[in-house]
Amino acid sequence: MSRTARTTRKTIDVIASHNEDAALAVMRAAERMSDELLRQQLFKVIHRLNQDAAELRLLRETLPFEEPRRA
């Protein structure tokens, strides 16, 4: 795999992981909310963060896997 492809895959993994971490933090905050409307809005944000993370991981898998060239 080329260095560029490897770096791109790692970057996508990091972004997906950050989205998942953010979703967990927002979920913890939403569970403490007494305002039901705000709580529902936060749950939608959580869903989008997790959906984006899943889509990023799928994108990562579609990146071409290049074998190193041998002389």
PDB file of N, CA, C and O in Angstrom:
ATOM      1  N   MET A   1       0.846  -1.163   0.000  1.00  0.00           N
ATOM      2  CA  MET A   1       0.000   0.000   0.000  1.00  0.00           C
ATOM      3  C   MET A   1       0.898   1.235   0.000  1.00  0.00           C
ATOM      4  O   MET A   1       1.904   1.279   0.708  1.00  0.00           O
ATOM      5  N   SER A   2       0.535   2.217  -0.783  1.00  0.00           N
ATOM      6  CA  SER A   2       1.360   3.419  -0.868  1.00  0.00           C
ATOM      7  C   SER A   2       1.263   4.220   0.428  1.00  0.00           C
ATOM      8  O   SER A   2       0.326   4.072   1.213  1.00  0.00           O
ATOM      9  N   ARG A   3       2.245   5.052   0.616  1.00  0.00           N
ATOM     10  CA  ARG A   3       2.278   5.882   1.822  1.00  0.00           C
ATOM     11  C   ARG A   3       1.062   6.805   1.876  1.00  0.00           C
ATOM     12  O   ARG A   3       0.478   7.009   2.940  1.00  0.00           O
ATOM     13  N   THR A   4       0.688   7.357   0.731  1.00  0.00           N
ATOM     14  CA  THR A   4      -0.468   8.252   0.668  1.00  0.00           C
ATOM     15  C   THR A   4      -1.744   7.516   1.055  1.00  0.00           C
ATOM     16  O   THR A   4      -2.549   8.034   1.830  1.00  0.00           O
ATOM     17  N   ALA A   5      -1.933   6.317   0.524  1.00  0.00           N
ATOM     18  CA  ALA A   5      -3.122   5.529   0.848  1.00  0.00           C
ATOM     19  C   ALA A   5      -3.143   5.181   2.329  1.00  0.00           C
ATOM     20  O   ALA A   5      -4.191   5.247   2.973  1.00  0.00           O
ATOM     21  N   ARG A   6      -1.996   4.813   2.866  1.00  0.00           N
ATOM     22  CA  ARG A   6      -1.901   4.474   4.287  1.00  0.00           C
ATOM     23  C   ARG A   6      -2.247   5.682   5.152  1.00  0.00           C
ATOM     24  O   ARG A   6      -2.991   5.561   6.126  1.00  0.00           O
ATOM     25  N   THR A   7      -1.708   6.839   4.796  1.00  0.00           N
ATOM     26  CA  THR A   7      -1.975   8.068   5.546  1.00  0.00           C
ATOM     27  C   THR A   7      -3.452   8.441   5.460  1.00  0.00           C
ATOM     28  O   THR A   7      -4.052   8.853   6.454  1.00  0.00           O
ATOM     29  N   THR A   8      -4.033   8.296   4.278  1.00  0.00           N
ATOM     30  CA  THR A   8      -5.453   8.604   4.096  1.00  0.00           C
ATOM     31  C   THR A   8      -6.314   7.681   4.946  1.00  0.00           C
ATOM     32  O   THR A   8      -7.254   8.136   5.598  1.00  0.00           O
ATOM     33  N   ARG A   9      -6.003   6.397   4.944  1.00  0.00           N
ATOM     34  CA  ARG A   9      -6.761   5.438   5.758  1.00  0.00           C
ATOM     35  C   ARG A   9      -6.664   5.781   7.247  1.00  0.00           C
ATOM     36  O   ARG A   9      -7.665   5.737   7.962  1.00  0.00           O
ATOM     37  N   LYS A  10      -5.470   6.119   7.707  1.00  0.00           N
ATOM     38  CA  LYS A  10      -5.284   6.470   9.117  1.00  0.00           C
ATOM     39  C   LYS A  10      -6.064   7.729   9.466  1.00  0.00           C
ATOM     40  O   LYS A  10      -6.676   7.806  10.531  1.00  0.00           O
ATOM     41  N   THR A  11      -6.046   8.713   8.576  1.00  0.00           N
ATOM     42  CA  THR A  11      -6.771   9.960   8.817  1.00  0.00           C
ATOM     43  C   THR A  11      -8.268   9.703   8.907  1.00  0.00           C
ATOM     44  O   THR A  11      -8.940  10.244   9.785  1.00  0.00           O
ATOM     45  N   ILE A  12      -8.791   8.886   8.011  1.00  0.00           N
ATOM     46  CA  ILE A  12     -10.213   8.544   8.045  1.00  0.00           C
ATOM     47  C   ILE A  12     -10.552   7.833   9.348  1.00  0.00           C
ATOM     48  O   ILE A  12     -11.580   8.123   9.960  1.00  0.00           O
ATOM     49  N   ASP A  13      -9.706   6.908   9.779  1.00  0.00           N
ATOM     50  CA  ASP A  13      -9.932   6.210  11.048  1.00  0.00           C
ATOM     51  C   ASP A  13      -9.967   7.176  12.225  1.00  0.00           C
ATOM     52  O   ASP A  13     -10.817   7.055  13.106  1.00  0.00           O
ATOM     53  N   VAL A  14      -9.049   8.131  12.241  1.00  0.00           N
ATOM     54  CA  VAL A  14      -8.986   9.102  13.337  1.00  0.00           C
ATOM     55  C   VAL A  14     -10.249   9.957  13.360  1.00  0.00           C
ATOM     56  O   VAL A  14     -10.822  10.188  14.425  1.00  0.00           O
ATOM     57  N   ILE A  15     -10.683  10.425  12.197  1.00  0.00           N
ATOM     58  CA  ILE A  15     -11.886  11.258  12.135  1.00  0.00           C
ATOM     59  C   ILE A  15     -13.107  10.463  12.588  1.00  0.00           C
ATOM     60  O   ILE A  15     -13.928  10.976  13.347  1.00  0.00           O
ATOM     61  N   ALA A  16     -13.235   9.225  12.137  1.00  0.00           N
ATOM     62  CA  ALA A  16     -14.362   8.382  12.546  1.00  0.00           C
ATOM     63  C   ALA A  16     -14.338   8.152  14.053  1.00  0.00           C
ATOM     64  O   ALA A  16     -15.378   8.206  14.709  1.00  0.00           O
ATOM     65  N   SER A  17     -13.172   7.902  14.590  1.00  0.00           N
ATOM     66  CA  SER A  17     -13.032   7.694  16.032  1.00  0.00           C
ATOM     67  C   SER A  17     -13.416   8.950  16.812  1.00  0.00           C
ATOM     68  O   SER A  17     -14.079   8.867  17.846  1.00  0.00           O
ATOM     69  N   HIS A  18     -13.000  10.107  16.314  1.00  0.00           N
ATOM     70  CA  HIS A  18     -13.357  11.368  16.978  1.00  0.00           C
ATOM     71  C   HIS A  18     -14.867  11.594  16.937  1.00  0.00           C
ATOM     72  O   HIS A  18     -15.444  12.081  17.910  1.00  0.00           O
ATOM     73  N   ASN A  19     -15.507  11.248  15.828  1.00  0.00           N
ATOM     74  CA  ASN A  19     -16.964  11.368  15.748  1.00  0.00           C
ATOM     75  C   ASN A  19     -17.637  10.473  16.789  1.00  0.00           C
ATOM     76  O   ASN A  19     -18.583  10.893  17.457  1.00  0.00           O
ATOM     77  N   GLU A  20     -17.153   9.254  16.923  1.00  0.00           N
ATOM     78  CA  GLU A  20     -17.734   8.330  17.900  1.00  0.00           C
ATOM     79  C   GLU A  20     -17.513   8.825  19.328  1.00  0.00           C
ATOM     80  O   GLU A  20     -18.412   8.732  20.163  1.00  0.00           O
ATOM     81  N   ASP A  21     -16.331   9.345  19.609  1.00  0.00           N
ATOM     82  CA  ASP A  21     -16.050   9.896  20.939  1.00  0.00           C
ATOM     83  C   ASP A  21     -16.947  11.090  21.238  1.00  0.00           C
ATOM     84  O   ASP A  21     -17.460  11.225  22.348  1.00  0.00           O
ATOM     85  N   ALA A  22     -17.134  11.953  20.248  1.00  0.00           N
ATOM     86  CA  ALA A  22     -18.003  13.120  20.424  1.00  0.00           C
ATOM     87  C   ALA A  22     -19.444  12.676  20.659  1.00  0.00           C
ATOM     88  O   ALA A  22     -20.144  13.255  21.489  1.00  0.00           O
ATOM     89  N   ALA A  23     -19.889  11.661  19.940  1.00  0.00           N
ATOM     90  CA  ALA A  23     -21.250  11.153  20.116  1.00  0.00           C
ATOM     91  C   ALA A  23     -21.455  10.647  21.542  1.00  0.00           C
ATOM     92  O   ALA A  23     -22.508  10.880  22.135  1.00  0.00           O
ATOM     93  N   LEU A  24     -20.468   9.963  22.090  1.00  0.00           N
ATOM     94  CA  LEU A  24     -20.580   9.478  23.472  1.00  0.00           C
ATOM     95  C   LEU A  24     -20.651  10.629  24.465  1.00  0.00           C
ATOM     96  O   LEU A  24     -21.439  10.589  25.410  1.00  0.00           O
ATOM     97  N   ALA A  25     -19.837  11.649  24.256  1.00  0.00           N
ATOM     98  CA  ALA A  25     -19.844  12.807  25.159  1.00  0.00           C
ATOM     99  C   ALA A  25     -21.187  13.527  25.100  1.00  0.00           C
ATOM    100  O   ALA A  25     -21.731  13.920  26.132  1.00  0.00           O
ATOM    101  N   VAL A  26     -21.719  13.700  23.898  1.00  0.00           N
ATOM    102  CA  VAL A  26     -23.014  14.366  23.748  1.00  0.00           C
ATOM    103  C   VAL A  26     -24.117  13.499  24.354  1.00  0.00           C
ATOM    104  O   VAL A  26     -25.059  14.026  24.946  1.00  0.00           O
ATOM    105  N   MET A  27     -24.010  12.183  24.214  1.00  0.00           N
ATOM    106  CA  MET A  27     -25.019  11.288  24.783  1.00  0.00           C
ATOM    107  C   MET A  27     -25.051  11.402  26.307  1.00  0.00           C
ATOM    108  O   MET A  27     -26.122  11.443  26.912  1.00  0.00           O
ATOM    109  N   ARG A  28     -23.879  11.451  26.915  1.00  0.00           N
ATOM    110  CA  ARG A  28     -23.829  11.602  28.374  1.00  0.00           C
ATOM    111  C   ARG A  28     -24.479  12.908  28.803  1.00  0.00           C
ATOM    112  O   ARG A  28     -25.204  12.951  29.798  1.00  0.00           O
ATOM    113  N   ALA A  29     -24.221  13.971  28.054  1.00  0.00           N
ATOM    114  CA  ALA A  29     -24.822  15.269  28.374  1.00  0.00           C
ATOM    115  C   ALA A  29     -26.334  15.227  28.155  1.00  0.00           C
ATOM    116  O   ALA A  29     -27.093  15.752  28.969  1.00  0.00           O
ATOM    117  N   ALA A  30     -26.771  14.610  27.069  1.00  0.00           N
ATOM    118  CA  ALA A  30     -28.202  14.548  26.753  1.00  0.00           C
ATOM    119  C   ALA A  30     -28.974  13.774  27.814  1.00  0.00           C
ATOM    120  O   ALA A  30     -30.118  14.112  28.118  1.00  0.00           O
ATOM    121  N   GLU A  31     -28.364  12.747  28.375  1.00  0.00           N
ATOM    122  CA  GLU A  31     -29.037  11.954  29.402  1.00  0.00           C
ATOM    123  C   GLU A  31     -29.318  12.765  30.660  1.00  0.00           C
ATOM    124  O   GLU A  31     -30.211  12.422  31.435  1.00  0.00           O
ATOM    125  N   ARG A  32     -28.561  13.836  30.866  1.00  0.00           N
ATOM    126  CA  ARG A  32     -28.746  14.680  32.052  1.00  0.00           C
ATOM    127  C   ARG A  32     -29.699  15.848  31.804  1.00  0.00           C
ATOM    128  O   ARG A  32     -30.028  16.590  32.729  1.00  0.00           O
ATOM    129  N   MET A  33     -30.139  16.011  30.563  1.00  0.00           N
ATOM    130  CA  MET A  33     -30.996  17.139  30.206  1.00  0.00           C
ATOM    131  C   MET A  33     -32.422  16.907  30.685  1.00  0.00           C
ATOM    132  O   MET A  33     -32.953  15.799  30.604  1.00  0.00           O
ATOM    133  N   SER A  34     -33.021  17.968  31.181  1.00  0.00           N
ATOM    134  CA  SER A  34     -34.435  17.879  31.554  1.00  0.00           C
ATOM    135  C   SER A  34     -35.323  18.447  30.452  1.00  0.00           C
ATOM    136  O   SER A  34     -36.512  18.135  30.390  1.00  0.00           O
ATOM    137  N   ASP A  35     -34.756  19.275  29.586  1.00  0.00           N
ATOM    138  CA  ASP A  35     -35.488  19.861  28.461  1.00  0.00           C
ATOM    139  C   ASP A  35     -35.622  18.801  27.367  1.00  0.00           C
ATOM    140  O   ASP A  35     -34.644  18.460  26.700  1.00  0.00           O
ATOM    141  N   GLU A  36     -36.830  18.287  27.189  1.00  0.00           N
ATOM    142  CA  GLU A  36     -37.049  17.171  26.264  1.00  0.00           C
ATOM    143  C   GLU A  36     -36.782  17.550  24.806  1.00  0.00           C
ATOM    144  O   GLU A  36     -36.268  16.732  24.043  1.00  0.00           O
ATOM    145  N   LEU A  37     -37.121  18.769  24.414  1.00  0.00           N
ATOM    146  CA  LEU A  37     -36.877  19.197  23.038  1.00  0.00           C
ATOM    147  C   LEU A  37     -35.376  19.243  22.746  1.00  0.00           C
ATOM    148  O   LEU A  37     -34.921  18.741  21.717  1.00  0.00           O
ATOM    149  N   LEU A  38     -34.620  19.841  23.649  1.00  0.00           N
ATOM    150  CA  LEU A  38     -33.168  19.898  23.479  1.00  0.00           C
ATOM    151  C   LEU A  38     -32.572  18.492  23.485  1.00  0.00           C
ATOM    152  O   LEU A  38     -31.651  18.190  22.726  1.00  0.00           O
ATOM    153  N   ARG A  39     -33.099  17.663  24.331  1.00  0.00           N
ATOM    154  CA  ARG A  39     -32.621  16.278  24.421  1.00  0.00           C
ATOM    155  C   ARG A  39     -32.815  15.540  23.091  1.00  0.00           C
ATOM    156  O   ARG A  39     -31.916  14.841  22.623  1.00  0.00           O
ATOM    157  N   GLN A  40     -33.992  15.705  22.492  1.00  0.00           N
ATOM    158  CA  GLN A  40     -34.266  15.059  21.207  1.00  0.00           C
ATOM    159  C   GLN A  40     -33.357  15.602  20.105  1.00  0.00           C
ATOM    160  O   GLN A  40     -32.909  14.849  19.240  1.00  0.00           O
ATOM    161  N   GLN A  41     -33.086  16.905  20.136  1.00  0.00           N
ATOM    162  CA  GLN A  41     -32.175  17.490  19.156  1.00  0.00           C
ATOM    163  C   GLN A  41     -30.770  16.906  19.316  1.00  0.00           C
ATOM    164  O   GLN A  41     -30.098  16.613  18.328  1.00  0.00           O
ATOM    165  N   LEU A  42     -30.337  16.742  20.557  1.00  0.00           N
ATOM    166  CA  LEU A  42     -29.018  16.160  20.804  1.00  0.00           C
ATOM    167  C   LEU A  42     -28.955  14.706  20.345  1.00  0.00           C
ATOM    168  O   LEU A  42     -27.930  14.261  19.829  1.00  0.00           O
ATOM    169  N   PHE A  43     -30.043  13.965  20.529  1.00  0.00           N
ATOM    170  CA  PHE A  43     -30.059  12.577  20.067  1.00  0.00           C
ATOM    171  C   PHE A  43     -29.948  12.501  18.541  1.00  0.00           C
ATOM    172  O   PHE A  43     -29.350  11.567  18.008  1.00  0.00           O
ATOM    173  N   LYS A  44     -30.524  13.484  17.840  1.00  0.00           N
ATOM    174  CA  LYS A  44     -30.373  13.531  16.381  1.00  0.00           C
ATOM    175  C   LYS A  44     -28.919  13.807  16.001  1.00  0.00           C
ATOM    176  O   LYS A  44     -28.396  13.223  15.052  1.00  0.00           O
ATOM    177  N   VAL A  45     -28.273  14.700  16.747  1.00  0.00           N
ATOM    178  CA  VAL A  45     -26.851  14.993  16.510  1.00  0.00           C
ATOM    179  C   VAL A  45     -26.016  13.737  16.750  1.00  0.00           C
ATOM    180  O   VAL A  45     -25.116  13.426  15.970  1.00  0.00           O
ATOM    181  N   ILE A  46     -26.315  13.028  17.819  1.00  0.00           N
ATOM    182  CA  ILE A  46     -25.606  11.785  18.144  1.00  0.00           C
ATOM    183  C   ILE A  46     -25.749  10.786  16.997  1.00  0.00           C
ATOM    184  O   ILE A  46     -24.777  10.158  16.578  1.00  0.00           O
ATOM    185  N   HIS A  47     -26.965  10.654  16.505  1.00  0.00           N
ATOM    186  CA  HIS A  47     -27.215   9.723  15.402  1.00  0.00           C
ATOM    187  C   HIS A  47     -26.404  10.115  14.169  1.00  0.00           C
ATOM    188  O   HIS A  47     -25.812   9.256  13.516  1.00  0.00           O
ATOM    189  N   ARG A  48     -26.374  11.409  13.851  1.00  0.00           N
ATOM    190  CA  ARG A  48     -25.611  11.870  12.682  1.00  0.00           C
ATOM    191  C   ARG A  48     -24.115  11.629  12.857  1.00  0.00           C
ATOM    192  O   ARG A  48     -23.437  11.227  11.911  1.00  0.00           O
ATOM    193  N   LEU A  49     -23.597  11.873  14.060  1.00  0.00           N
ATOM    194  CA  LEU A  49     -22.172  11.633  14.309  1.00  0.00           C
ATOM    195  C   LEU A  49     -21.826  10.159  14.107  1.00  0.00           C
ATOM    196  O   LEU A  49     -20.820   9.829  13.479  1.00  0.00           O
ATOM    197  N   ASN A  50     -22.668   9.281  14.646  1.00  0.00           N
ATOM    198  CA  ASN A  50     -22.422   7.844  14.490  1.00  0.00           C
ATOM    199  C   ASN A  50     -22.591   7.398  13.040  1.00  0.00           C
ATOM    200  O   ASN A  50     -21.833   6.560  12.553  1.00  0.00           O
ATOM    201  N   GLN A  51     -23.585   7.961  12.352  1.00  0.00           N
ATOM    202  CA  GLN A  51     -23.793   7.624  10.944  1.00  0.00           C
ATOM    203  C   GLN A  51     -22.599   8.073  10.104  1.00  0.00           C
ATOM    204  O   GLN A  51     -22.135   7.337   9.233  1.00  0.00           O
ATOM    205  N   ASP A  52     -22.109   9.275  10.367  1.00  0.00           N
ATOM    206  CA  ASP A  52     -20.934   9.773   9.642  1.00  0.00           C
ATOM    207  C   ASP A  52     -19.717   8.887   9.892  1.00  0.00           C
ATOM    208  O   ASP A  52     -18.952   8.602   8.971  1.00  0.00           O
ATOM    209  N   ALA A  53     -19.540   8.454  11.134  1.00  0.00           N
ATOM    210  CA  ALA A  53     -18.412   7.577  11.459  1.00  0.00           C
ATOM    211  C   ALA A  53     -18.519   6.261  10.687  1.00  0.00           C
ATOM    212  O   ALA A  53     -17.527   5.761  10.158  1.00  0.00           O
ATOM    213  N   ALA A  54     -19.723   5.711  10.629  1.00  0.00           N
ATOM    214  CA  ALA A  54     -19.922   4.456   9.901  1.00  0.00           C
ATOM    215  C   ALA A  54     -19.646   4.644   8.407  1.00  0.00           C
ATOM    216  O   ALA A  54     -19.032   3.785   7.773  1.00  0.00           O
ATOM    217  N   GLU A  55     -20.099   5.765   7.849  1.00  0.00           N
ATOM    218  CA  GLU A  55     -19.866   6.025   6.430  1.00  0.00           C
ATOM    219  C   GLU A  55     -18.382   6.242   6.139  1.00  0.00           C
ATOM    220  O   GLU A  55     -17.886   5.822   5.094  1.00  0.00           O
ATOM    221  N   LEU A  56     -17.678   6.890   7.054  1.00  0.00           N
ATOM    222  CA  LEU A  56     -16.240   7.076   6.878  1.00  0.00           C
ATOM    223  C   LEU A  56     -15.516   5.731   6.876  1.00  0.00           C
ATOM    224  O   LEU A  56     -14.601   5.514   6.083  1.00  0.00           O
ATOM    225  N   ARG A  57     -15.928   4.840   7.759  1.00  0.00           N
ATOM    226  CA  ARG A  57     -15.290   3.519   7.807  1.00  0.00           C
ATOM    227  C   ARG A  57     -15.575   2.719   6.523  1.00  0.00           C
ATOM    228  O   ARG A  57     -14.717   1.977   6.044  1.00  0.00           O
ATOM    229  N   LEU A  58     -16.787   2.877   5.975  1.00  0.00           N
ATOM    230  CA  LEU A  58     -17.084   2.233   4.691  1.00  0.00           C
ATOM    231  C   LEU A  58     -16.231   2.831   3.577  1.00  0.00           C
ATOM    232  O   LEU A  58     -15.715   2.107   2.725  1.00  0.00           O
ATOM    233  N   LEU A  59     -16.089   4.142   3.588  1.00  0.00           N
ATOM    234  CA  LEU A  59     -15.249   4.820   2.598  1.00  0.00           C
ATOM    235  C   LEU A  59     -13.817   4.315   2.677  1.00  0.00           C
ATOM    236  O   LEU A  59     -13.173   4.079   1.655  1.00  0.00           O
ATOM    237  N   ARG A  60     -13.333   4.155   3.881  1.00  0.00           N
ATOM    238  CA  ARG A  60     -11.961   3.666   4.091  1.00  0.00           C
ATOM    239  C   ARG A  60     -11.770   2.318   3.414  1.00  0.00           C
ATOM    240  O   ARG A  60     -10.728   2.059   2.812  1.00  0.00           O
ATOM    241  N   GLU A  61     -12.771   1.469   3.513  1.00  0.00           N
ATOM    242  CA  GLU A  61     -12.668   0.130   2.930  1.00  0.00           C
ATOM    243  C   GLU A  61     -12.704   0.155   1.406  1.00  0.00           C
ATOM    244  O   GLU A  61     -12.248  -0.791   0.765  1.00  0.00           O
ATOM    245  N   THR A  62     -13.239   1.223   0.816  1.00  0.00           N
ATOM    246  CA  THR A  62     -13.304   1.288  -0.644  1.00  0.00           C
ATOM    247  C   THR A  62     -12.034   1.863  -1.258  1.00  0.00           C
ATOM    248  O   THR A  62     -11.864   1.822  -2.477  1.00  0.00           O
ATOM    249  N   LEU A  63     -11.146   2.398  -0.432  1.00  0.00           N
ATOM    250  CA  LEU A  63      -9.897   2.947  -0.960  1.00  0.00           C
ATOM    251  C   LEU A  63      -9.068   1.827  -1.568  1.00  0.00           C
ATOM    252  O   LEU A  63      -9.014   0.721  -1.030  1.00  0.00           O
ATOM    253  N   PRO A  64      -8.424   2.118  -2.687  1.00  0.00           N
ATOM    254  CA  PRO A  64      -7.620   1.071  -3.333  1.00  0.00           C
ATOM    255  C   PRO A  64      -6.490   0.595  -2.429  1.00  0.00           C
ATOM    256  O   PRO A  64      -5.821   1.381  -1.759  1.00  0.00           O
ATOM    257  N   PHE A  65      -6.308  -0.683  -2.437  1.00  0.00           N
ATOM    258  CA  PHE A  65      -5.247  -1.307  -1.655  1.00  0.00           C
ATOM    259  C   PHE A  65      -4.125  -1.636  -2.620  1.00  0.00           C
ATOM    260  O   PHE A  65      -4.215  -2.590  -3.393  1.00  0.00           O
ATOM    261  N   GLU A  66      -3.078  -0.845  -2.570  1.00  0.00           N
ATOM    262  CA  GLU A  66      -1.971  -1.013  -3.513  1.00  0.00           C
ATOM    263  C   GLU A  66      -0.875  -1.871  -2.898  1.00  0.00           C
ATOM    264  O   GLU A  66      -0.428  -1.633  -1.776  1.00  0.00           O
ATOM    265  N   GLU A  67      -0.461  -2.856  -3.648  1.00  0.00           N
ATOM    266  CA  GLU A  67       0.655  -3.696  -3.217  1.00  0.00           C
ATOM    267  C   GLU A  67       1.959  -2.965  -3.514  1.00  0.00           C
ATOM    268  O   GLU A  67       2.056  -2.266  -4.523  1.00  0.00           O
ATOM    269  N   PRO A  68       2.958  -3.115  -2.658  1.00  0.00           N
ATOM    270  CA  PRO A  68       4.251  -2.493  -2.952  1.00  0.00           C
ATOM    271  C   PRO A  68       4.855  -3.083  -4.224  1.00  0.00           C
ATOM    272  O   PRO A  68       4.732  -4.276  -4.499  1.00  0.00           O
ATOM    273  N   ARG A  69       5.500  -2.226  -4.978  1.00  0.00           N
ATOM    274  CA  ARG A  69       6.141  -2.692  -6.215  1.00  0.00           C
ATOM    275  C   ARG A  69       7.459  -3.379  -5.884  1.00  0.00           C
ATOM    276  O   ARG A  69       8.218  -2.931  -5.025  1.00  0.00           O
ATOM    277  N   ARG A  70       7.705  -4.462  -6.580  1.00  0.00           N
ATOM    278  CA  ARG A  70       8.961  -5.196  -6.373  1.00  0.00           C
ATOM    279  C   ARG A  70       9.841  -5.043  -7.597  1.00  0.00           C
ATOM    280  O   ARG A  70       9.366  -5.030  -8.732  1.00  0.00           O
ATOM    281  N   ALA A  71      11.107  -4.929  -7.346  1.00  0.00           N
ATOM    282  CA  ALA A  71      12.063  -4.751  -8.459  1.00  0.00           C
ATOM    283  C   ALA A  71      12.419  -6.070  -9.090  1.00  0.00           C
ATOM    284  O   ALA A  71      13.206  -6.110 -10.036  1.00  0.00           O
TER     285      ALA A  71
END
